Amino acid sequence: MDTSPKNVREHIARSKFFLQRKDILKSLKSLGLALELLSSGQIFGRERIEIDILMEEAVRLIMEQEGLKAAFPAGMAHKKGKERELAATVGRVANALETVLGRAKKEERRKRLAELDELILAGQAELDQNHPMEARKHFRRATELCGDEPGLFADIGNRFLLAGLLAEAVEYLQKNIEATPGDMRAYPALAQCHDALGEGEKAEDVLRAAQRRFGPSEALNLRLAKGALERRSWEEALVNAQEVLKLNPTNQEGLRLASAASERIYGDPLAYQRENPQAGVKPREIKLDL
């Protein structure tokens, strides 16, 4: 433990800084740590006088807070040689405050989630009644209230997708990816939206982004294999189809796509199954008209 004068002064400065930001809990914890260091160290002379002055000011400032005035009508003060006792008192106050704040935070979250549920249900009810404008209002309010709630944008995006409101779905699904790129749920839905809008290339870009982040996936690679086959990109189609079959050798669509791509590349629908697909491939005859 660093009991140097410099370290003690830094913790006192932190206590004042947190107090300026109205974070009483962190201020108390920094003050308590400064007191513990002061009681454990051997600081003398002018440095001790300077630190005592700083400590007295920090204790006075924190005792001016309304909540602490009520808890300690007689106040608390720093007295030389009594740092350990004061540190214990400050620690108890910090622990009590942390417990109270924790309960308040849980209650606030409970209320917030209850309001969120009401907004989502109200928005879904408006979608069910074909009132998209009203649904947007409820969902916008939901994101304003709980925009940091994991998966919220994806949930709303999927609701718009199921209602056939593709532009709105794209907006929310894209926001989900931007906010939490590690959340897999939004990628397939966003690709589905782009497909429905006739934006096949954008759909494949989304799926490739998911593939880079999450690795091979039966559904993702299958979709990429289909797209590549439609674009006549035979090698890309085969690579993705083979990834599907590595994950699920019985996937019938994967088998069909792999065979179709293999026939285009090697002239044999089963060539991809061989260790050397090129083996046994007959060279194509070149006819010259003389």
C-alpha positions in Angstrom: 0.0 0.0 0.0 1.4 3.4 -1.1 1.3 5.6 2.0 3.3 8.4 0.4 2.2 12.0 0.9 1.6 12.3 -2.9 -0.8 9.3 -2.9 -2.7 10.6 0.2 -3.1 14.0 -1.5 -4.3 12.4 -4.7 -7.1 10.5 -2.9 -8.2 13.7 -1.1 -8.3 15.5 -4.5 -10.4 12.7 -5.9 -12.8 13.0 -3.0 -13.3 16.7 -3.7 -13.6 16.0 -7.5 -16.4 13.4 -6.9 -18.1 15.8 -4.5 -18.2 18.5 -7.2 -19.9 16.0 -9.5 -22.5 15.2 -6.8 -21.2 11.6 -6.4 -21.2 11.4 -2.7 -20.6 7.7 -2.5 -17.3 7.8 -4.5 -16.3 10.9 -2.6 -16.8 9.1 0.7 -14.8 6.1 -0.5 -11.9 8.2 -1.7 -11.9 10.2 1.6 -12.0 6.9 3.6 -9.1 5.5 1.7 -7.1 8.8 2.2 -7.7 8.5 6.0 -6.6 4.9 6.1 -3.4 5.7 4.2 -2.8 8.7 6.5 -3.3 6.5 9.6 -0.9 3.8 8.3 1.9 6.0 7.0 4.6 7.9 8.6 4.2 11.5 7.3 5.8 14.2 9.4 6.8 17.9 9.3 5.5 20.3 6.7 4.0 17.6 4.5 1.9 16.4 7.4 0.7 20.0 8.2 -0.3 20.5 4.5 -2.2 17.2 4.3 -4.0 17.9 7.6 -5.2 21.2 6.2 -6.4 19.4 3.0 -8.1 16.7 5.0 -9.9 19.1 7.3 -11.3 20.9 4.2 -12.4 17.7 2.5 -14.2 16.5 5.7 -15.9 19.9 6.1 -17.0 19.9 2.5 -18.5 16.5 2.6 -20.3 17.2 5.9 -22.0 20.1 4.2 -24.1 17.6 2.2 -27.7 17.6 3.3 -28.0 13.8 3.7 -24.9 13.6 5.9 -26.0 16.6 8.0 -29.2 14.7 8.9 -27.2 11.5 9.8 -24.6 13.4 11.8 -26.2 16.4 13.5 -23.1 17.0 15.5 -21.0 16.7 12.4 -17.7 14.9 11.8 -14.3 16.5 12.0 -10.7 15.4 11.2 -8.5 15.2 14.3 -4.9 14.4 14.2 -4.2 10.9 15.4 -7.9 9.9 15.0 -7.7 9.1 11.3 -8.4 5.3 11.8 -11.6 5.9 13.8 -12.8 8.5 11.3 -12.0 6.2 8.4 -14.1 3.5 10.0 -17.0 5.9 10.4 -16.7 7.1 6.8 -16.6 3.5 5.7 -19.8 2.6 7.5 -21.6 5.7 6.0 -20.3 4.7 2.5 -21.6 1.1 2.9 -25.0 2.3 4.2 -25.3 4.8 1.3 -24.3 2.1 -1.2 -27.0 -0.2 0.1 -29.7 2.5 -0.1 -28.6 3.6 -3.6 -28.5 -0.1 -4.7 -32.1 -0.5 -3.6 -33.2 2.7 -5.2 -31.5 1.7 -8.5 -33.3 -1.7 -8.5 -36.6 0.0 -7.9 -36.0 2.6 -10.6 -35.1 -0.2 -13.0 -38.2 -2.2 -12.1 -40.4 0.9 -12.8 -38.6 1.6 -16.0 -39.0 -1.9 -17.3 -42.7 -1.9 -16.4 -43.1 1.3 -18.4 -41.1 -0.2 -21.3 -43.4 -3.3 -21.4 -46.5 -1.0 -21.5 -45.0 1.0 -24.4 -44.0 -2.2 -26.4 -47.4 -3.7 -25.9 -49.1 -0.5 -26.9 -47.0 -0.2 -30.0 -47.7 -3.9 -31.0 -51.4 -3.3 -30.5 -51.3 -0.3 -32.9 -49.4 -2.5 -35.4 -52.1 -5.2 -35.1 -54.7 -2.6 -35.9 -52.7 -1.3 -38.9 -51.9 2.1 -37.2 -48.2 2.4 -38.0 -47.9 6.1 -37.1 -49.2 5.5 -33.6 -47.0 2.4 -33.2 -43.9 4.5 -34.1 -44.7 7.0 -31.4 -44.9 4.2 -28.7 -41.7 2.6 -30.0 -39.8 5.9 -30.2 -40.8 6.6 -26.6 -39.6 3.1 -25.6 -36.1 3.7 -27.1 -35.9 7.2 -25.5 -36.7 5.6 -22.1 -34.6 2.4 -22.4 -32.4 2.8 -25.4 -29.6 1.1 -23.6 -31.6 -2.1 -22.9 -30.0 -5.0 -24.7 -31.9 -6.2 -27.8 -34.6 -3.5 -27.6 -33.9 -2.2 -31.1 -33.8 -5.7 -32.5 -37.1 -6.5 -30.9 -38.8 -3.4 -32.3 -37.2 -4.1 -35.7 -38.6 -7.6 -35.8 -42.0 -6.3 -35.0 -41.9 -3.9 -37.9 -40.6 -6.7 -40.1 -43.5 -9.0 -39.2 -45.9 -6.1 -39.9 -44.4 -5.6 -43.4 -43.0 -2.2 -42.6 -39.6 -2.9 -44.0 -38.0 0.6 -44.0 -38.8 1.0 -40.3 -37.5 -2.5 -39.6 -34.2 -1.7 -41.4 -33.8 1.5 -39.3 -34.2 -0.3 -35.9 -32.2 -3.4 -36.9 -29.3 -1.3 -38.1 -29.4 0.7 -34.9 -29.2 -2.6 -32.9 -26.1 -3.7 -34.8 -24.5 -0.2 -34.3 -25.3 -0.2 -30.6 -24.4 -3.9 -29.9 -22.5 -5.5 -32.8 -22.0 -8.6 -30.7 -25.7 -9.3 -30.7 -26.4 -11.9 -33.4 -30.2 -11.5 -33.5 -30.4 -8.4 -35.8 -28.2 -9.6 -38.6 -30.5 -12.3 -40.2 -33.6 -10.1 -39.8 -31.8 -7.1 -41.4 -30.7 -9.3 -44.3 -34.2 -10.5 -44.7 -35.4 -6.9 -44.9 -32.9 -6.1 -47.7 -33.9 -9.2 -49.6 -37.6 -8.2 -49.4 -36.7 -4.7 -50.6 -34.9 -6.2 -53.6 -31.5 -5.3 -52.2 -29.7 -8.6 -52.5 -26.2 -7.2 -52.3 -26.9 -5.3 -49.1 -28.4 -8.5 -47.6 -25.2 -10.4 -48.4 -23.0 -7.6 -47.0 -24.9 -7.9 -43.7 -24.5 -11.7 -43.7 -20.8 -11.4 -44.4 -20.4 -9.0 -41.6 -22.1 -11.5 -39.3 -20.0 -14.3 -40.6 -16.8 -12.3 -39.9 -17.9 -11.5 -36.4 -19.5 -14.8 -35.3 -17.8 -17.4 -37.6 -19.5 -20.1 -39.7 -23.2 -20.6 -39.2 -25.5 -23.0 -40.9 -28.2 -20.5 -41.7 -25.8 -17.6 -42.7 -23.6 -19.8 -44.9 -26.6 -21.4 -46.5 -28.0 -17.9 -47.4 -24.6 -16.8 -48.8 -24.3 -20.0 -50.8 -27.7 -19.4 -52.4 -26.8 -15.8 -53.2 -23.5 -16.8 -54.8 -25.2 -19.4 -56.9 -27.7 -16.9 -58.2 -24.9 -14.6 -59.1 -23.1 -17.5 -60.8 -20.2 -17.1 -58.4 -19.7 -20.9 -58.4 -16.6 -21.1 -56.1 -18.0 -18.8 -53.5 -21.2 -20.9 -53.6 -19.3 -24.1 -53.1 -17.2 -22.7 -50.2 -20.3 -21.6 -48.3 -22.2 -24.8 -49.1 -19.3 -26.8 -47.8 -19.2 -24.8 -44.5 -22.9 -25.6 -44.1 -22.2 -29.3 -44.6 -19.3 -29.2 -42.1 -21.8 -28.0 -39.5 -24.6 -30.3 -40.7 -23.7 -33.1 -43.2 -27.4 -33.9 -43.6 -28.6 -30.4 -44.7 -30.4 -31.2 -47.9 -30.3 -27.7 -49.3 -26.6 -27.5 -48.5 -26.0 -30.8 -50.4 -28.0 -29.4 -53.4 -26.1 -26.2 -53.5 -22.7 -27.9 -53.2 -23.6 -30.3 -56.0 -24.8 -27.6 -58.3 -21.7 -25.5 -57.7 -19.4 -28.5 -58.1 -21.0 -29.4 -61.4 -20.4 -25.9 -62.7 -16.8 -25.9 -61.5 -15.6 -29.5 -62.1 -18.3 -30.9 -64.4 -19.2 -33.4 -61.8 -21.8 -32.8 -59.0 -19.9 -35.1 -56.6 -16.3 -33.9 -57.3 -16.3 -31.6 -54.3 -16.5 -34.7 -52.0 -13.2 -36.0 -53.3 -9.9 -35.1 -51.6 -8.7 -33.8 -54.9 -11.8 -32.6 -56.8 -9.8 -32.0 -60.0 -8.9 -35.7 -60.2 -10.9 -37.5 -62.8 -12.2 -34.3 -64.4 -12.1 -34.8 -68.1 -10.6 -31.9 -70.0 -13.1 -30.1 -72.2 -12.8 -30.6 -75.9 -11.9 -27.6 -77.9 -13.3 -27.7 -81.4 -11.7 -25.5 -84.1 -13.4 -24.8 -87.3 -10.8 -24.9 -90.1 
